[in-house]
């Protein structure tokens, strides 16, 4: 049997610092200390302001996509010691000036209580924001978002079933489909079912109207001069879909 060379391609695996930082905060958020931010700043290249700005959106999105343990909270505490002084993830977000991460944490369990939680040095996230003069973070902490009305990390859930979650990203205007990966399923059949799900959702008129409204809000929030994608009644132009396959415990 003769073999014919058809073509080839290469894959480059890129280390994702934002994913690693998000996982570190979730895993070690209960045993932070006031000096951890210095080591983490060096480890995740957060010493420069430009690096922090780029990391803010990425780490917030990464954390929003994590399968956070049900009992996890921003206070890093167990039942009964919620007010014990400790450095918490909100302290880190404020120290780094990460607005989106702080906003996401405020919408998590214990987030609002963490605003006034002192660390072992007696300093709260609110006091840190006051000391650094970060007016945006100070306003955020004094007037925290409503968790029921604020899309965490700019992601709004638009559809879900028992194993799949379809969300709209307000920053990019894209749909993100996150699915549960089960080793008992055939990968090809599972991917085919996911593609069919997207197709069916995009033929649902009620679903399309909801996405159109989100996209219009996004365009208006960025600039009045930005061109709007084709949102005619006959269809919708969603140029990019991303599919994240997550292993849920």
C-alpha atoms as one frame of an Amber mdcrd trajectory, in Angstrom:
protein
   0.000   0.000   0.000   1.467   3.308  -1.097   1.379   6.218   1.352   0.901
   9.769   0.113   2.100  12.774   2.062  -0.814  15.169   2.460   0.551  17.852
   4.745   1.632  18.670   8.263   1.224  21.150  11.046   2.888  22.024  14.328
   1.414  22.874  17.703   3.073  25.220  20.157   2.075  24.876  23.796   2.139
  28.226  25.585   2.456  28.549  29.345  -0.587  30.425  30.650   0.436  32.615
  33.596  -3.104  33.923  34.068  -4.477  30.395  34.477  -1.710  29.506  36.927
  -2.308  32.644  38.999  -6.068  32.060  39.097  -5.540  28.466  40.254  -2.984
  29.598  42.851  -5.460  32.078  44.341  -8.187  29.441  44.559  -5.915  26.724
  45.994  -3.837  28.849  48.379  -6.283  31.668  49.118  -6.824  30.378  52.655
  -3.144  30.577  53.685  -1.835  33.839  52.260   0.305  36.289  54.221   1.083
  39.972  53.779   4.393  39.236  52.009   3.077  36.763  49.419   2.250  39.491
  46.925   5.964  40.293  46.481   6.906  36.725  45.608   3.863  36.308  43.367
   4.570  39.643  41.658   7.987  38.374  40.652   6.745  34.904  39.731   3.935
  36.182  37.483   5.682  39.327  36.152   3.363  41.762  37.921   6.022  44.280
  38.907   5.362  46.529  35.907   2.082  48.425  35.549   1.768  47.450  31.878
   2.047  43.763  32.812  -0.595  44.142  35.509  -3.058  45.768  33.109  -2.657
  42.930  30.629  -2.960  40.296  33.352  -6.077  41.785  34.982  -8.597  40.773
  32.332  -6.925  37.409  31.671  -6.764  36.245  35.277 -10.355  37.352  35.924
 -11.546  35.372  32.895  -9.452  32.365  33.936 -10.907  32.402  37.439 -14.452
  32.823  36.112 -13.945  29.643  34.070 -12.548  27.575  36.955 -14.587  24.938
  38.701 -14.376  26.646  42.104 -15.028  24.345  45.104 -18.516  24.904  46.574
 -17.184  25.840  50.039 -14.517  28.256  48.751 -14.835  31.890  49.816 -12.843
  35.093  49.442 -12.268  35.303  53.208 -10.140  32.163  53.016 -11.878  30.930
  56.123 -13.823  28.036  57.516 -17.133  28.340  59.312 -16.666  30.122  62.628
 -13.427  32.040  61.942 -14.634  34.397  59.196 -13.343  37.519  60.978  -9.924
  36.203  62.028  -7.199  38.533  60.643  -5.657  37.134  57.474  -4.443  38.179
  54.046  -7.140  37.248  51.542  -7.335  37.210  47.715  -8.983  40.656  47.727
  -5.890  42.059  49.457  -3.806  40.725  46.563  -6.094  42.199  43.905  -5.958
  45.624  45.553  -2.177  45.507  46.078  -1.724  44.794  42.358  -4.395  47.255
  41.260  -6.318  44.528  39.413  -9.764  46.092  39.056 -11.470  43.253  37.175
 -10.133  40.620  39.544 -11.305  42.671  42.536 -14.741  43.076  40.948 -14.978
  39.326  40.383 -13.914  38.552  43.958 -16.504  40.956  45.353 -19.174  38.905
  43.586 -17.973  35.646  45.178 -18.997  34.241  48.595 -17.427  36.346  51.334
 -16.420  39.071  48.886 -18.303  41.914  50.548 -17.093  40.946  54.033 -13.503
  40.820  52.731 -13.553  44.580  52.045 -13.175  45.249  55.782 -11.150  42.136
  56.678  -7.810  43.082  58.299  -4.709  41.045  57.550  -2.114  40.119  60.168
  -0.775  43.697  59.933  -4.242  45.091  60.645  -4.740  46.497  57.124  -7.955
  45.959  55.156  -8.334  45.949  51.342 -10.225  49.239  51.658  -7.343  50.814
  53.563  -4.864  49.502  50.973  -6.850  51.223  48.223  -6.870  54.440  50.251
  -3.123  54.246  50.905  -2.250  53.667  47.239  -4.599  56.400  46.043  -6.257
  54.118  43.491  -9.516  56.018  43.026 -11.110  53.385  40.764 -10.559  50.584
  43.243 -11.599  52.845  46.125 -14.874  53.580  44.366 -15.366  49.879  43.630
 -14.814  48.847  47.252 -17.020  51.621  48.622 -19.768  50.809  46.122 -19.403
  47.092  45.372 -21.316  45.579  42.449 -24.516  43.621  42.793 -23.494  39.967
  42.270 -26.900  39.251  40.724 -26.566  42.040  38.147 -22.821  42.196  37.424
 -21.490  39.672  34.862 -18.492  38.011  36.562 -15.357  38.868  34.544 -17.605
  40.185  31.782 -19.195  36.766  31.164 -22.967  36.340  31.053 -24.553  32.900
  31.099 -27.037  32.645  28.248 -27.819  28.928  28.240 -26.913  25.791  30.165
 -27.833  22.168  30.685 -26.421  19.561  33.078 -23.030  19.308  31.365 -22.648
  22.370  29.116 -22.549  26.116  29.653 -22.879  28.753  26.943 -21.734  32.249
  27.879 -21.339  35.611  26.172 -18.096  37.551  26.659 -18.849  41.278  26.760
 -15.215  42.231  26.054 -14.812  40.278  22.817 -18.421  39.812  21.688 -17.842
  36.058  21.420 -19.736  33.029  22.626 -17.855  30.555  24.811 -19.065  26.991
  25.167 -17.729  25.123  28.198 -18.506  21.418  28.400 -17.921  18.642  30.883
 -15.396  16.119  29.588 -16.393  12.567  30.398 -13.885   9.767  29.602 -16.794
   7.446  28.805 -17.868   9.617  25.889 -16.450   9.351  22.396 -14.510  12.585
  21.811 -15.565  12.861  18.148 -19.228  12.298  18.962 -19.037  14.762  21.841
 -17.489  17.490  19.661 -20.132  16.837  16.997 -22.884  17.221  19.593 -21.348
  20.511  20.770 -21.293  21.863  17.210 -24.928  20.876  16.767 -25.753  22.669
  20.011 -24.252  25.911  18.711 -26.108  25.540  15.423 -29.413  24.956  17.170
 -28.886  27.912  19.498 -28.118  30.171  16.527 -31.420  29.144  14.915 -33.367
  30.046  18.037 -34.904  33.498  17.484 -35.241  34.271  21.193 -31.607  33.328
  21.781 -30.475  35.494  18.858 -32.357  38.508  20.178 -30.620  38.124  23.541
 -27.166  37.930  21.943 -27.916  40.897  19.680 -28.828  42.976  22.728 -25.556
  42.029  24.446 -23.527  42.901  21.356 -25.222  46.282  20.967 -24.499  47.048
  24.641 -20.862  46.119  24.097 -20.499  48.365  21.047 -22.098  51.314  22.813
 -19.869  50.857  25.842 -16.649  50.860  23.790 -17.200  53.771  21.404 -19.985
  55.310  19.367 -17.757  55.227  16.280 -17.144  51.472  16.288 -18.754  49.618
  13.412 -21.498  47.205  14.371 -21.497  43.686  12.949 -24.359  42.628  10.766
 -27.297  42.244  13.127 -30.043  42.035  10.556 -33.216  40.183  11.456 -32.310
  37.408   9.045 -29.210  36.360  10.963 -26.298  37.211  13.198 -22.604  37.497
  12.467 -20.630  35.841  15.264 -17.197  35.451  13.752 -15.430  33.604  16.552
 -16.428  30.754  18.820 -14.177  29.270  21.457 -14.803  25.858  22.982 -13.215
  25.094  26.337 -13.189  21.447  27.409 -12.981  21.338  31.195 -12.646  18.294
  33.415 -15.109  18.838  36.228 -14.678  16.943  39.469
